[in-house]
Amino acid sequence: MKKYGSLISISLTLMVVFTAALAQKSDKPWTDWNKKEVQKMLEDSPWAQTQTETDTSQQFYSPTSDSRTMGSSSNDGSRLAQGATNQAVNIEYVVRVFSARPIREALARDLMLQQNLPATAVDRLRQFAEVTSPDSIIITVKYKSNDQRVGNNALQALAGATTASLKNTTYVQRNDGKQLFIEEYVPPGKDGFGPRFIFLRNPDGKPFFDANSGEIHFVAQFQRIPKIERRFKIAGMMFQGELEF
């Protein structure tokens, strides 16, 4: 009996130590985050998810020929117009809840890690990272691809979109099925954060999402690229004791 009691005591001690370690990690100031922690927050966290689209149609080699003069080839006209890649083409869309402080803190920390900034620039980054967003829920989308032409196509689609072109196809949705359509779209700019999809946080004078909403289901549909769609679990969006989105 004494043996089992000792094992239980040791297990409880380890649990306390482990819990304390987790708490310490979660309370770590964002200004102390390392590169790996920043990347995790920006690409795979409760506030950031990655959607990968893969085209394998040109993965295997076949001669590119003009069917008008040499007969049909094994691939369609896109190979003739663009050239064959002979590899799987990937594009990743990283969807982030930009209005959440953890994302902006990670973006600010990433800039700090990239270069030695003067104190005035650091102060501006702190303001950008820690300001709250009481009126809007803002989502951004970044992309990267192993094929420049696919990347350029995505850039054209994102840069060419407007609030009017997205107003009926872009929304956030909660678990009960209720949808909130986009209020404003801001195309990608020089800051490198990607386009901004802006939604009213309090339509009709009350929060559209709260702790009981289940999830934030984001959907954006463009004409030239696949539908961008990610789900964020609200229960996981606790940060330093507060719900952040």
N, C-alpha and C positions, 0 to 999 in steps of 0.2 A: 504493500500500500504506500509505504514511504517512497518507493522507487517511482511509482506513478505520480505521486505528489510532486516530486522533484522535476519530473518531465513537464508537468503542467506549469510549474513555476517558471522553468526555463522558457517555455513557449510563450507565456504571458510577457516575460521580460523582453524577448525578441520582438514580440508584436508591438510593445510600447516603443522600443528603439526604432523599429521600422516606421511606425506611424509618425514619430517625431522627425525622422529623416525626410519623410514625404512632406510634412508640414514646412520644414525648413526649406526644402527645394521650392515649394509653391510660393513661399514668401520671399524668394530671392529677388532682389531689385532687378528690374529689366536692364538697368545700366550695367549690370554685371553678367548678363547673358553672354555665353560664348557663341561661336558661329553655328555649331550644331544645334544648340537650343533655339537660336533664331530661325534656322531653316525648318526645324520641326514645327515651330509655331506658324510659320508662313505657308507651309505646304501640307501638313498633316496634323491637324489639331481640331478642337471643337469649333474653331472659327475659320478654318481653311481646309478645303478638300480639293483633290486633283481629279479631273475627268480626262481619261486618255482615249483618244480615237485612233484606230489603226486601219490603214488601207494596205491590204496584201495583194492587190490586183497586179502590181508591177514587181512583185518580189522575185519572180523567176525570169531569167533572161529569155528574151525572144527578139529577133531582129526587128528594128523599127523601119518600116517601109511605107511608101506612099501607095495606098490601095488604088489610087487613080491611075497609076502607071505600072504597078507591079503586082496587083492583086491584093487580096485581103491578108493582113497579118494577124497574129494571134491576139493582138490588143487593139483597143479602140483608138479613135482619133486623138485622144488626149496625149498619147505617147508621141504621136507625130507632131502635135503642136508644141509640146513642152519638152520632149526628150524622155527617154526611159530612165527610171531610177534604178531598176533591177534590185530593189530592196523594199522591205516593208516600210511604209511611211507613217510616222507617228506624229501626233500633235497633242500636247497636254494643255488643258485649260485649268488654271489654278483659280478657284473661286474663293474669295475672302470676304468676311464680314468686316468691312473697313471701318464701320462706325464703332466697333468694339475696340476698347483701349489695348488689349493684348496684341492685336494685329498692328496697330500704329506704333506701339512700343517696339515691336520686333522690327518694323521698317526703320524706325529711328535708330535702333541699336545697330542694324545692318550698315547704315550709313556711317555710324561712328567707327565700326570695325574696319571699314574700307579705307578710311583716311583720317589723318590727324587734324581734327577740326578746331578752330579757335573757340574760345569760351562763348562768344556771342552766338555762333552757329549752334553750339550745343544747347544753349538756352532756348533757342527757337525750336529745336527738335524736341526738347522737353515739353514745351507748350503744345506742339503738334501732337505728341504722343499721349499726353495726359488730359487733354480737354475732353469733356463729355459731349455727347450728341443727343440732346434732349428732344429734338424735333424730328430727326430723320434716322432711318435705317439705311445705311449705305453699303452696297456690295460692289466689289471690284472684280475684274477678271484679267488675269495675265495669261499669256500663252507662250509656248516654246515648241519648236519642231525640229526634227532632223532633216527637213527638206525646206530650203529657203522659199520655194514657190508656194508651198502649202502655208508657210508662215506669212508670206505676203498676202495670200488670199484672206487669211484671218484678219490681218491688219486692215485690209480694204473694207472688209465687212464691218469691223468694229468702228473704224474711223468714219465710215459712210452712213452709219445708222443715226437716227434722230429720235427725239422723244415721240414724235408723231408716228414714225415707222414702227416703233416698239410698243405703243400704248395698248394695243389689243392682244399682244402675244407675250408680254413680259410681266411677271407677277411674282409675289411671294404668297405662300399658302400655308395655313395651319392645319392641324389634324382633323378639325371638323369640316374641312373642305372649303372653308371661306377663303376667297382670294382677294389680294390687294394689288391692284395694277400700278405700274410704275408712274411716279409723279414727274420725274425728270431724268433725262439721260445726258451725261457729259462724256463726249468722246475722249479717247486717250490723249494725254498731253505730254509735255516734256518732263514731268516729274517721274515718269516711269512706273507709276502705280497702276496703270490701266484705266479703262473707262469706268465711270461711276454710274451705278444704277441706284437711284434715290427713291425711297418710298417714305410716305408719311408714317411717323411712329404713332401718332395719335389721331387717326382719322375720326371724324365725328366726336372729337373731344375726349376720347378714351383710348388706352393702348390697344393696338391691334393684336400684339403678342404679349403674353405674360408667362409666368412659370407653369401654367396649366395648359399652354397651347400645344405642347408636345414637340413640335419641330418647326423650323423655318424651311419650307420647301421652295427653293428658288428655281424659276424657269425663265429662260430667255431664248427667243427664237429669231434667227436671222435668215436672210434669203440665201446666202452663199456658203454657210457653214452649218455643221450639225447643231441640233438643239443643245444648249448648255443647261444642265439640270443637276442640282446637288441638294442634299437634305442635311440640315444641321439640327442635332438634338439639343433642345433648349436646356434640358437637365444637365448637360455637360458644360454649359456656358457660365459656370460659377468661377469667378476670378477674384481672389483676395476678399472673399466673403460676399461678393456682390454678383448679381446676374448681369452679364455683359453681352450685349448685341447691338 
